[in-house]
Amino acid sequence: MAMFYVYVLYNEQTKELYKGFTKNLKLRFEQHLHRQVKSTKGWTSIELIYYEACRNVGDARTREKYFKTYYGIMYLKKRLKSYFT
Protein backbone atom coordinates (compact mmCIF):
# COMPACT_ATOMS: atom_id res chain seq x y z
CA MET A 1 0.00 0.00 0.00
CA ALA A 2 1.31 3.43 -0.95
CA MET A 3 1.88 5.97 1.79
CA PHE A 4 1.72 9.75 1.57
CA TYR A 5 3.92 11.95 3.71
CA VAL A 6 3.31 15.35 5.23
CA TYR A 7 6.62 16.99 6.07
CA VAL A 8 8.09 20.13 7.59
CA LEU A 9 11.38 21.69 6.55
CA TYR A 10 13.28 24.29 8.54
CA ASN A 11 15.62 27.03 7.39
CA GLU A 12 17.99 27.83 10.26
CA GLN A 13 19.07 31.19 8.82
CA THR A 14 15.61 32.69 8.35
CA LYS A 15 13.78 30.54 10.95
CA GLU A 16 11.17 29.71 8.28
CA LEU A 17 9.11 26.53 8.14
CA TYR A 18 7.98 24.92 4.89
CA LYS A 19 5.10 22.44 4.98
CA GLY A 20 4.32 20.06 2.16
CA PHE A 21 3.19 16.56 1.25
CA THR A 22 4.47 13.94 -1.15
CA LYS A 23 4.28 10.30 -2.09
CA ASN A 24 8.07 9.89 -2.10
CA LEU A 25 9.62 11.70 0.86
CA LYS A 26 13.25 10.85 0.05
CA LEU A 27 13.00 12.09 -3.54
CA ARG A 28 11.12 15.25 -2.55
CA PHE A 29 13.67 16.10 0.13
CA GLU A 30 16.49 15.64 -2.39
CA GLN A 31 14.65 18.01 -4.76
CA HIS A 32 14.56 20.61 -1.99
CA LEU A 33 18.27 20.10 -1.28
CA HIS A 34 19.17 20.52 -4.96
CA ARG A 35 17.10 23.72 -5.21
CA GLN A 36 14.58 22.21 -7.62
CA VAL A 37 11.56 23.43 -5.64
CA LYS A 38 10.52 27.02 -6.30
CA SER A 39 9.35 27.70 -2.73
CA THR A 40 12.66 26.77 -1.11
CA LYS A 41 15.04 27.54 -3.97
CA GLY A 42 16.62 30.48 -2.11
CA TRP A 43 17.15 28.57 1.12
CA THR A 44 20.80 27.95 1.88
CA SER A 45 20.23 25.43 4.66
CA ILE A 46 17.34 22.96 4.65
CA GLU A 47 16.60 20.49 7.39
CA LEU A 48 13.79 17.94 7.54
CA ILE A 49 12.50 18.32 11.09
CA TYR A 50 9.15 16.48 11.06
CA TYR A 51 7.03 14.14 8.98
CA GLU A 52 3.90 12.04 9.28
CA ALA A 53 2.72 9.15 7.13
CA CYS A 54 -0.87 8.93 5.87
CA ARG A 55 -2.61 6.07 4.10
CA ASN A 56 -4.33 8.22 1.48
CA VAL A 57 -3.73 11.45 -0.36
CA GLY A 58 -6.82 13.18 1.04
CA ASP A 59 -5.65 12.77 4.62
CA ALA A 60 -2.17 14.04 3.71
CA ARG A 61 -3.59 17.15 1.99
CA THR A 62 -5.88 17.87 4.92
CA ARG A 63 -3.01 17.54 7.37
CA GLU A 64 -0.77 19.80 5.26
CA LYS A 65 -3.50 22.46 5.13
CA TYR A 66 -3.89 22.20 8.91
CA PHE A 67 -0.14 22.73 9.43
CA LYS A 68 -0.43 25.97 7.46
CA THR A 69 -3.07 27.39 9.82
CA TYR A 70 -2.42 29.27 13.04
CA TYR A 71 -3.46 26.24 15.10
CA GLY A 72 -1.32 23.92 12.99
CA ILE A 73 1.73 26.12 13.49
CA MET A 74 1.07 26.17 17.24
CA TYR A 75 0.75 22.36 17.19
CA LEU A 76 4.11 22.02 15.43
CA LYS A 77 5.84 24.45 17.78
CA LYS A 78 4.47 22.56 20.77
CA ARG A 79 5.27 19.15 19.25
CA LEU A 80 8.81 20.25 18.36
CA LYS A 81 9.37 22.37 21.45
CA SER A 82 12.64 20.69 22.40
CA TYR A 83 13.94 21.20 18.85
CA PHE A 84 13.43 24.97 18.95
CA THR A 85 14.97 25.50 22.42
Phi and psi in radians as a Rosetta constraint file:
Dihedral C 1 N 2 CA 2 C 2 CIRCULARHARMONIC -1.288 0.35
Dihedral N 2 CA 2 C 2 N 3 CIRCULARHARMONIC 2.514 0.35
Dihedral C 2 N 3 CA 3 C 3 CIRCULARHARMONIC -1.984 0.35
Dihedral N 3 CA 3 C 3 N 4 CIRCULARHARMONIC 2.685 0.35
Dihedral C 3 N 4 CA 4 C 4 CIRCULARHARMONIC -2.119 0.35
Dihedral N 4 CA 4 C 4 N 5 CIRCULARHARMONIC 2.457 0.35
Dihedral C 4 N 5 CA 5 C 5 CIRCULARHARMONIC -2.054 0.35
Dihedral N 5 CA 5 C 5 N 6 CIRCULARHARMONIC 2.324 0.35
Dihedral C 5 N 6 CA 6 C 6 CIRCULARHARMONIC -1.775 0.35
Dihedral N 6 CA 6 C 6 N 7 CIRCULARHARMONIC 2.304 0.35
Dihedral C 6 N 7 CA 7 C 7 CIRCULARHARMONIC -2.399 0.35
Dihedral N 7 CA 7 C 7 N 8 CIRCULARHARMONIC 2.784 0.35
Dihedral C 7 N 8 CA 8 C 8 CIRCULARHARMONIC -2.256 0.35
Dihedral N 8 CA 8 C 8 N 9 CIRCULARHARMONIC 2.236 0.35
Dihedral C 8 N 9 CA 9 C 9 CIRCULARHARMONIC -1.872 0.35
Dihedral N 9 CA 9 C 9 N 10 CIRCULARHARMONIC 2.688 0.35
Dihedral C 9 N 10 CA 10 C 10 CIRCULARHARMONIC -2.281 0.35
Dihedral N 10 CA 10 C 10 N 11 CIRCULARHARMONIC 2.362 0.35
Dihedral C 10 N 11 CA 11 C 11 CIRCULARHARMONIC -1.872 0.35
Dihedral N 11 CA 11 C 11 N 12 CIRCULARHARMONIC 1.907 0.35
Dihedral C 11 N 12 CA 12 C 12 CIRCULARHARMONIC -1.067 0.35
Dihedral N 12 CA 12 C 12 N 13 CIRCULARHARMONIC -0.666 0.35
Dihedral C 12 N 13 CA 13 C 13 CIRCULARHARMONIC -1.164 0.35
Dihedral N 13 CA 13 C 13 N 14 CIRCULARHARMONIC -0.792 0.35
Dihedral C 13 N 14 CA 14 C 14 CIRCULARHARMONIC -1.748 0.35
Dihedral N 14 CA 14 C 14 N 15 CIRCULARHARMONIC -0.124 0.35
Dihedral C 14 N 15 CA 15 C 15 CIRCULARHARMONIC 1.111 0.35
Dihedral N 15 CA 15 C 15 N 16 CIRCULARHARMONIC 0.438 0.35
Dihedral C 15 N 16 CA 16 C 16 CIRCULARHARMONIC -1.528 0.35
Dihedral N 16 CA 16 C 16 N 17 CIRCULARHARMONIC 2.613 0.35
Dihedral C 16 N 17 CA 17 C 17 CIRCULARHARMONIC -1.959 0.35
Dihedral N 17 CA 17 C 17 N 18 CIRCULARHARMONIC 2.462 0.35
Dihedral C 17 N 18 CA 18 C 18 CIRCULARHARMONIC -2.092 0.35
Dihedral N 18 CA 18 C 18 N 19 CIRCULARHARMONIC 2.271 0.35
Dihedral C 18 N 19 CA 19 C 19 CIRCULARHARMONIC -2.028 0.35
Dihedral N 19 CA 19 C 19 N 20 CIRCULARHARMONIC 2.357 0.35
Dihedral C 19 N 20 CA 20 C 20 CIRCULARHARMONIC -2.697 0.35
Dihedral N 20 CA 20 C 20 N 21 CIRCULARHARMONIC 3.109 0.35
Dihedral C 20 N 21 CA 21 C 21 CIRCULARHARMONIC -2.454 0.35
Dihedral N 21 CA 21 C 21 N 22 CIRCULARHARMONIC 2.719 0.35
Dihedral C 21 N 22 CA 22 C 22 CIRCULARHARMONIC -2.790 0.35
Dihedral N 22 CA 22 C 22 N 23 CIRCULARHARMONIC 2.863 0.35
Dihedral C 22 N 23 CA 23 C 23 CIRCULARHARMONIC -1.569 0.35
Dihedral N 23 CA 23 C 23 N 24 CIRCULARHARMONIC -0.471 0.35
Dihedral C 23 N 24 CA 24 C 24 CIRCULARHARMONIC -2.183 0.35
Dihedral N 24 CA 24 C 24 N 25 CIRCULARHARMONIC 1.651 0.35
Dihedral C 24 N 25 CA 25 C 25 CIRCULARHARMONIC -1.116 0.35
Dihedral N 25 CA 25 C 25 N 26 CIRCULARHARMONIC -0.753 0.35
Dihedral C 25 N 26 CA 26 C 26 CIRCULARHARMONIC -1.078 0.35
Dihedral N 26 CA 26 C 26 N 27 CIRCULARHARMONIC -0.829 0.35
Dihedral C 26 N 27 CA 27 C 27 CIRCULARHARMONIC -1.104 0.35
Dihedral N 27 CA 27 C 27 N 28 CIRCULARHARMONIC -0.773 0.35
Dihedral C 27 N 28 CA 28 C 28 CIRCULARHARMONIC -1.110 0.35
Dihedral N 28 CA 28 C 28 N 29 CIRCULARHARMONIC -0.715 0.35
Dihedral C 28 N 29 CA 29 C 29 CIRCULARHARMONIC -1.117 0.35
Dihedral N 29 CA 29 C 29 N 30 CIRCULARHARMONIC -0.710 0.35
Dihedral C 29 N 30 CA 30 C 30 CIRCULARHARMONIC -1.090 0.35
Dihedral N 30 CA 30 C 30 N 31 CIRCULARHARMONIC -0.651 0.35
Dihedral C 30 N 31 CA 31 C 31 CIRCULARHARMONIC -1.101 0.35
Dihedral N 31 CA 31 C 31 N 32 CIRCULARHARMONIC -0.711 0.35
Dihedral C 31 N 32 CA 32 C 32 CIRCULARHARMONIC -1.103 0.35
Dihedral N 32 CA 32 C 32 N 33 CIRCULARHARMONIC -0.783 0.35
Dihedral C 32 N 33 CA 33 C 33 CIRCULARHARMONIC -1.090 0.35
Dihedral N 33 CA 33 C 33 N 34 CIRCULARHARMONIC -0.614 0.35
Dihedral C 33 N 34 CA 34 C 34 CIRCULARHARMONIC -1.605 0.35
Dihedral N 34 CA 34 C 34 N 35 CIRCULARHARMONIC 0.261 0.35
Dihedral C 34 N 35 CA 35 C 35 CIRCULARHARMONIC 1.014 0.35
Dihedral N 35 CA 35 C 35 N 36 CIRCULARHARMONIC 0.699 0.35
Dihedral C 35 N 36 CA 36 C 36 CIRCULARHARMONIC -1.753 0.35
Dihedral N 36 CA 36 C 36 N 37 CIRCULARHARMONIC 0.063 0.35
Dihedral C 36 N 37 CA 37 C 37 CIRCULARHARMONIC -1.982 0.35
Dihedral N 37 CA 37 C 37 N 38 CIRCULARHARMONIC 2.136 0.35
Dihedral C 37 N 38 CA 38 C 38 CIRCULARHARMONIC -0.957 0.35
Dihedral N 38 CA 38 C 38 N 39 CIRCULARHARMONIC -0.744 0.35
Dihedral C 38 N 39 CA 39 C 39 CIRCULARHARMONIC -1.136 0.35
Dihedral N 39 CA 39 C 39 N 40 CIRCULARHARMONIC -0.506 0.35
Dihedral C 39 N 40 CA 40 C 40 CIRCULARHARMONIC -2.062 0.35
Dihedral N 40 CA 40 C 40 N 41 CIRCULARHARMONIC 0.224 0.35
Dihedral C 40 N 41 CA 41 C 41 CIRCULARHARMONIC -0.994 0.35
Dihedral N 41 CA 41 C 41 N 42 CIRCULARHARMONIC -0.649 0.35
Dihedral C 41 N 42 CA 42 C 42 CIRCULARHARMONIC -1.476 0.35
Dihedral N 42 CA 42 C 42 N 43 CIRCULARHARMONIC -0.052 0.35
Dihedral C 42 N 43 CA 43 C 43 CIRCULARHARMONIC -1.294 0.35
Dihedral N 43 CA 43 C 43 N 44 CIRCULARHARMONIC 2.304 0.35
Dihedral C 43 N 44 CA 44 C 44 CIRCULARHARMONIC -1.588 0.35
Dihedral N 44 CA 44 C 44 N 45 CIRCULARHARMONIC -0.447 0.35
Dihedral C 44 N 45 CA 45 C 45 CIRCULARHARMONIC -2.328 0.35
Dihedral N 45 CA 45 C 45 N 46 CIRCULARHARMONIC 2.163 0.35
Dihedral C 45 N 46 CA 46 C 46 CIRCULARHARMONIC -2.161 0.35
Dihedral N 46 CA 46 C 46 N 47 CIRCULARHARMONIC 2.286 0.35
Dihedral C 46 N 47 CA 47 C 47 CIRCULARHARMONIC -2.306 0.35
Dihedral N 47 CA 47 C 47 N 48 CIRCULARHARMONIC 2.279 0.35
Dihedral C 47 N 48 CA 48 C 48 CIRCULARHARMONIC -1.404 0.35
Dihedral N 48 CA 48 C 48 N 49 CIRCULARHARMONIC 2.003 0.35
Dihedral C 48 N 49 CA 49 C 49 CIRCULARHARMONIC -1.929 0.35
Dihedral N 49 CA 49 C 49 N 50 CIRCULARHARMONIC -0.220 0.35
Dihedral C 49 N 50 CA 50 C 50 CIRCULARHARMONIC -2.846 0.35
Dihedral N 50 CA 50 C 50 N 51 CIRCULARHARMONIC 2.517 0.35
Dihedral C 50 N 51 CA 51 C 51 CIRCULARHARMONIC -2.696 0.35
Dihedral N 51 CA 51 C 51 N 52 CIRCULARHARMONIC 2.731 0.35
Dihedral C 51 N 52 CA 52 C 52 CIRCULARHARMONIC -2.314 0.35
Dihedral N 52 CA 52 C 52 N 53 CIRCULARHARMONIC 2.578 0.35
Dihedral C 52 N 53 CA 53 C 53 CIRCULARHARMONIC -1.813 0.35
Dihedral N 53 CA 53 C 53 N 54 CIRCULARHARMONIC 2.410 0.35
Dihedral C 53 N 54 CA 54 C 54 CIRCULARHARMONIC -2.197 0.35
Dihedral N 54 CA 54 C 54 N 55 CIRCULARHARMONIC 2.656 0.35
Dihedral C 54 N 55 CA 55 C 55 CIRCULARHARMONIC -1.460 0.35
Dihedral N 55 CA 55 C 55 N 56 CIRCULARHARMONIC -0.326 0.35
Dihedral C 55 N 56 CA 56 C 56 CIRCULARHARMONIC -2.480 0.35
Dihedral N 56 CA 56 C 56 N 57 CIRCULARHARMONIC 2.796 0.35
Dihedral C 56 N 57 CA 57 C 57 CIRCULARHARMONIC -1.141 0.35
Dihedral N 57 CA 57 C 57 N 58 CIRCULARHARMONIC -0.603 0.35
Dihedral C 57 N 58 CA 58 C 58 CIRCULARHARMONIC -1.086 0.35
Dihedral N 58 CA 58 C 58 N 59 CIRCULARHARMONIC -0.755 0.35
Dihedral C 58 N 59 CA 59 C 59 CIRCULARHARMONIC -1.123 0.35
Dihedral N 59 CA 59 C 59 N 60 CIRCULARHARMONIC -0.695 0.35
Dihedral C 59 N 60 CA 60 C 60 CIRCULARHARMONIC -1.140 0.35
Dihedral N 60 CA 60 C 60 N 61 CIRCULARHARMONIC -0.753 0.35
Dihedral C 60 N 61 CA 61 C 61 CIRCULARHARMONIC -1.125 0.35
Dihedral N 61 CA 61 C 61 N 62 CIRCULARHARMONIC -0.725 0.35
Dihedral C 61 N 62 CA 62 C 62 CIRCULARHARMONIC -1.098 0.35
Dihedral N 62 CA 62 C 62 N 63 CIRCULARHARMONIC -0.744 0.35
Dihedral C 62 N 63 CA 63 C 63 CIRCULARHARMONIC -1.162 0.35
Dihedral N 63 CA 63 C 63 N 64 CIRCULARHARMONIC -0.715 0.35
Dihedral C 63 N 64 CA 64 C 64 CIRCULARHARMONIC -1.067 0.35
Dihedral N 64 CA 64 C 64 N 65 CIRCULARHARMONIC -0.791 0.35
Dihedral C 64 N 65 CA 65 C 65 CIRCULARHARMONIC -1.065 0.35
Dihedral N 65 CA 65 C 65 N 66 CIRCULARHARMONIC -0.691 0.35
Dihedral C 65 N 66 CA 66 C 66 CIRCULARHARMONIC -1.079 0.35
Dihedral N 66 CA 66 C 66 N 67 CIRCULARHARMONIC -0.763 0.35
Dihedral C 66 N 67 CA 67 C 67 CIRCULARHARMONIC -1.090 0.35
Dihedral N 67 CA 67 C 67 N 68 CIRCULARHARMONIC -0.372 0.35
Dihedral C 67 N 68 CA 68 C 68 CIRCULARHARMONIC -1.541 0.35
Dihedral N 68 CA 68 C 68 N 69 CIRCULARHARMONIC -0.079 0.35
Dihedral C 68 N 69 CA 69 C 69 CIRCULARHARMONIC -1.562 0.35
Dihedral N 69 CA 69 C 69 N 70 CIRCULARHARMONIC 2.938 0.35
Dihedral C 69 N 70 CA 70 C 70 CIRCULARHARMONIC -0.980 0.35
Dihedral N 70 CA 70 C 70 N 71 CIRCULARHARMONIC -0.826 0.35
Dihedral C 70 N 71 CA 71 C 71 CIRCULARHARMONIC -1.179 0.35
Dihedral N 71 CA 71 C 71 N 72 CIRCULARHARMONIC -0.597 0.35
Dihedral C 71 N 72 CA 72 C 72 CIRCULARHARMONIC -1.166 0.35
Dihedral N 72 CA 72 C 72 N 73 CIRCULARHARMONIC -0.704 0.35
Dihedral C 72 N 73 CA 73 C 73 CIRCULARHARMONIC -1.131 0.35
Dihedral N 73 CA 73 C 73 N 74 CIRCULARHARMONIC -0.720 0.35
Dihedral C 73 N 74 CA 74 C 74 CIRCULARHARMONIC -1.116 0.35
Dihedral N 74 CA 74 C 74 N 75 CIRCULARHARMONIC -0.685 0.35
Dihedral C 74 N 75 CA 75 C 75 CIRCULARHARMONIC -1.044 0.35
Dihedral N 75 CA 75 C 75 N 76 CIRCULARHARMONIC -0.833 0.35
Dihedral C 75 N 76 CA 76 C 76 CIRCULARHARMONIC -1.111 0.35
Dihedral N 76 CA 76 C 76 N 77 CIRCULARHARMONIC -0.737 0.35
Dihedral C 76 N 77 CA 77 C 77 CIRCULARHARMONIC -1.118 0.35
Dihedral N 77 CA 77 C 77 N 78 CIRCULARHARMONIC -0.662 0.35
Dihedral C 77 N 78 CA 78 C 78 CIRCULARHARMONIC -1.240 0.35
Dihedral N 78 CA 78 C 78 N 79 CIRCULARHARMONIC -0.754 0.35
Dihedral C 78 N 79 CA 79 C 79 CIRCULARHARMONIC -1.136 0.35
Dihedral N 79 CA 79 C 79 N 80 CIRCULARHARMONIC -0.591 0.35
Dihedral C 79 N 80 CA 80 C 80 CIRCULARHARMONIC -1.884 0.35
Dihedral N 80 CA 80 C 80 N 81 CIRCULARHARMONIC 0.443 0.35
Dihedral C 80 N 81 CA 81 C 81 CIRCULARHARMONIC -0.915 0.35
Dihedral N 81 CA 81 C 81 N 82 CIRCULARHARMONIC -0.801 0.35
Dihedral C 81 N 82 CA 82 C 82 CIRCULARHARMONIC -1.176 0.35
Dihedral N 82 CA 82 C 82 N 83 CIRCULARHARMONIC -0.452 0.35
Dihedral C 82 N 83 CA 83 C 83 CIRCULARHARMONIC -1.223 0.35
Dihedral N 83 CA 83 C 83 N 84 CIRCULARHARMONIC -0.674 0.35
Dihedral C 83 N 84 CA 84 C 84 CIRCULARHARMONIC -1.509 0.35
Dihedral N 84 CA 84 C 84 N 85 CIRCULARHARMONIC -0.084 0.35
